[in-house]
Amino acid sequence: MKRHYLSYMQTKKAPAGKYADGQGLWLCKRSKDAGKWIVRLVIQGKRREMGLGSWPDVSISEARERAAEARKKLRDGIDPIEERSKLRHRPQRMTVEAAIQDCFRARQAELKNDGKAGRWLSPLKTHVIPKIGQRSIEDIDQHVLRTVFDPIWHSKPDAARKAMNRMNLTLKHAAALDLDVDLQAIMKMKALLGKRRHEAKHIPSLPYQNAPAFYQALVGNDTTTALALRFLLLTAARSSEVRFATFYEVRDGTWHLTEDRTKTGKAIRVPLSDEALSVMALAKTRSTDEFLFPSPKGGALSANAMSTFMKRAKMSARPHGLRATFRTWAENETDADWETKESALGHVIGNSVERAYQRSDLFDKRRALLNEWSSYLLTETK
């Protein structure tokens, strides 16, 4: 039985048309001088055509070899068309930095404000990308990761934890792209580095007795950062909530924060005292942006602006610690109940069952407490 029907001269002289070579191999000529090779295969009961390259670039002998390889894979239970499709869509090489950026883009919708604050990428940009960013993600194993994390494993445990978690997500993302990565690399690295030696440190707070003097010092400072710190003190809010605050969120003397703007993922209403509204009114006369406290370069105030302000003032306390300042004052100087004090900080109160029955957000009680706090901050100091 004749296996092949075409010769080199036949393929060269044949006009436009389709020509069978045998065993499913065909030459499809669109003109006398150009065409393509295909092989017809029966995959899961359906006839399909697989391209084998252009003619005359792919010779008749090479086309036969490619067709034979496709038939062999089919006999072995491999769909050669699907396999080639996967290879075409698979990144040929992806660096660690590219994999991190691609993972970040895929997760942006889950992050507050689409991750614009840069907190998700920050530990990776600081500790990972400078060291191994240009290496292939497929080359990363526990030994490579150990060289990255060993210097910060004990000295900067929080940064190490964040960077490690994000690298684990990046490796999973790369695996979903069909890249050959070791999904156990982080686990193996942790085994090599051992248990961390670290004692949790609380963010330094300002003694509440010193809060009025600090607030009055802020009143005398004509900067956007000082205004933001005044608003943060008056509302006991988180730094990120203040930095990204917009004029549109304030309605009828209340600051409305949507789910994506809070740490708990729950929308909250923050009652504003007269002093807080005055701060907002002043900010509005100075802002050319949608943000209450914009950066000089535009957009929201930078993540470190308020912290840097307090450092330069030779203070050990930090912006987030001012929430503890408020909470300590409320505990020692007021008769407010525990739920009101915790709710004023935006904390979730009680378990799921208790929350199902407690539908009130204690708004009026929180307003009274924050008004009292505002009056305390405005107390004259000697």
Secondary structure, DSSP 8 states (H G I E B T S, - for coil): -------HHHHHH--SEEEEEETTEEEEESSSS-EEEEEEEEETTEEEEEEEEEETTS-HHHHHHHHHHHHHHHHTT--HHHHHHHHHHS-S--BHHHHHHHHHHHHGGGSGGGGTT-TTTHHHHHHTHHHHTTSBGGG--HHHHHHHHTTTTTTSHHHHHHHHHHHHHHHHHHHHTT----TTHHHHHHHHH-S------------GGGHHHHHHHHHT--SHHHHHHHHHHHHT--HHHHHT-BGGGEETTEEEE-GGGSTTSS-EEEE--HHHHHHHHHHHHH--SSBSSB-TTSSB--TTHHHHHHHHTT-S--TTHHHHHHHHHHHHH----HHHHHHHTT---S-HHHHHH-----HHHHHHHHHHHHHHHT----
